[in-house]
Amino acid sequence: MKNADTRALVGQSMMFRFEGPVLTDEAKRAFGRVLPAGVLFFADNITSRAQVHALCGELQAEARRLGLPPLLIAVDQEGGLVSRLPVDFVTVPSAMAQSATGDPADIEACARITGEQLLEVGINLDYAPTLDINIHPENSVIRTRSFGDTVERVTAGGLATIRGLTAAGVIPTVKHFPGHGDTHVDSHLGLPTIAHGLERLRAVELAPFRAAIAAGVPAVMSAHIVFPALDEHPATLSNRVLTGLLREELGFEGVVFTDSLSMDAIATRYGVGDGSDRAKLAGVDVLESNESLADQIDRVEAMAAALEDGRVPRAVFAGSAGRVAELRERFHLCHDVPPLAEAVPERATRVRDIARRSITALGAFTPIAGATRLVVVDFQRYRSSEAEDPVHRAQVMREAIGAAFPRGAAVALSHEPREDEVRRATAAMRDVEVVVVVTRDACDLPAQAALARRIIGTRSAGTPVIHVAARGPYDAGLLGEVSATLLCYGDPAVSLLAVVDVLAGRARAGGTLPVALSGAGAD
């Protein structure tokens, strides 16, 4: 880069990403070259409340030393399947689970609890809520991250989340504009297309975003999706989408973030330089990417070159820097991270109650007595999309079942079960009074559903079967005749504990379906 002014200005269009819980010397040197507007954390950056609190303090101190304004420190903390927080935080149920309680106050409470915890450790920006309408059941990248399959549910849930995060002092960011709900392609892995016309987009996909903008939401994240009615390029790189539609038609004046530019939908088609230029000219303020330190330096160098040779006017970068500065001022960001407060036990109690009330029963469910001999066959799936982090949940279910049912047993099956695992599961069918089968995205995995039916078929005649659809409602009906199905809408620990509470009769399954089920996905 030719001069310090260019470096500083371009840096305000970048979020910085480094791996691990420690700001290494290498990462610090890269930070000093990028001079970013903020930092984005993933799960590998966060091991505990105390650790991330200290890390945020170190990052803000480094920003101050370099003469940078206070950093935006961001995380994707939606709850449910998309959570970056370790066990000494309270992780809330998914958006769909929150919606299933039927009370927007629960959604606002989840957002406020999340926001308070983030701010306590120095994280001031949350890439949530998701305003995608889950119209397409095969859309594995969204599903339970959505509040439901109607404009009304998603709008109500989104506005409640915005209120809760804002009340906690954390910046909410609605995503994925102009809507990722009606596609079955994961933009981490490919380039989705939504072929609806503009009038349909205005009536459906855009409606929750329009309401959020009217309510004053300060930030929007773009989607890597092609909308042929608007442009041949993905929304992230489209001036017609981000300037014409978002800013001019919908009147949004806040900060536009990209989804990760390392996702396949952008990275393999446009590359670092062209992708960055197109994003800035489209109307993006801040670029973010889960890419190497070297690639981030290359990206900021490419943007500086584009500024200096006039491909991207200086006014574009200046406008973004101004909007980011206004965002800092609105949320009173500063370099100082307050001392770490004690965790609040009541938060876990409140979230556990919400999770319990989200559990939805299909069929004639009857709680199971604590002395019952039962077996839980627990199918594992670590993640269905790169939006979530791989997590093993078998221990959570095993310990919860053991505590609630002293005569019970839990058998975990891996994502691709070996024959010895299957033999162990079928052997456990002997001499039990109830069988509980936990599926995870069996709607995407025909082999899982077939194996579950095979194992169920080895039980003694007349033994009741309860199906727990752990990761989404669309598994319902895939196991044949069962006594009842319980829906969790995602398998964070709090939702698994809640479903065991319901199985044991310690809580009532009072949730209502936030989406319509039909065909194979209905009991």
C-alpha angles and dihedrals in degrees: 000000000000103000143012094245092059092047093050094045096047092045090062087067093060139080112205124226129190130168127246138021095284130069097230124202089255092052091046091053091050090048089055091053096046096042090196134199088232151333130259119213127207127187092274089063094056125064101150143348092261094047097050092043089057091045092053090050091051093049094049090048090052090049090052091048090053093048093249123144118251111299127248102231109197141184137176097241107158098141124233113054095352106065130133097185127106127227098279089067124070110246114201126219120267124284090254091051091049089051091050092067088067094224120106088200088070090055092049091047092052091051093047092048090049093047095048091053093048094049092048090063096040102264108133105174130057123193091221156147110049109218095185113128109228095227095142113062091198090060097110095174092063114020109113091017084075124077091228147300101288134075090236097054095044093046093049093046094046094050091048090052092048090052093049097048092044092050088054090052096249124129112245119211120198117214159236100008126228090012139293098192103097102056134085094202118095108225088213086069107025146358112276123206128205110195101191119129123249095259091055091047090052093049098045122009096034097043098085091045091050090053092047092051090049088052091055103255106181102210141034131193119212128229126234092227132121116232103190091195087066110024145344090235127072117274091252089062099036123104089191090058104038099032106022098038106024102036105025103032101031095032098230112169101172134091122303116209126189123232109243111308090207089071114113093245089070110014100059095040105042109015128209103300102037092040092052093047092049092047093053093045090048092058105267114149103189127025121206132183139171091228138126123285089248092053091050090053089048090051095052091044089052091051091048090052090049090052094048096048092044099246087123113029119236088236089066092057092041091052091052093048089051093051091048090050090052089051091053090049094048092053095038095238118185139170094249117092110203119234113281112269123218116267114260111234093199090069092066091048093051094047092047089054092051091048091051092051091049094062108108124204123210115191129006103326119186121183116249121241115243094240093056119123103232139157127212116207103200118195112203129216117169097201141340096204139024087245088081132058120241109260131173111223101176095098092052092055094041094053094044093049091047092053095046099039114032090187093047131100135200124211116193120207120200124235089268102026120216119224092252088058090050091049090051091052095048091046089054090060091075120104097358127134099207133024120207117192118194114200128189116202094331085158087071095038113056090180090060092052092046092049091048090053090047093052092045089053091063094062122103114276113272097018106141119240125209116195118210110197096201106179103034145346095252092082089069113117096017097106098059120235112005131162093240143338124226118203121210101174092219136358110248110145093260092057093048090050089048094053090051088051088054093046089052094046094246089120136022123243096237101152124121126215112265090194136044118253123204140165114359092359096066133079 
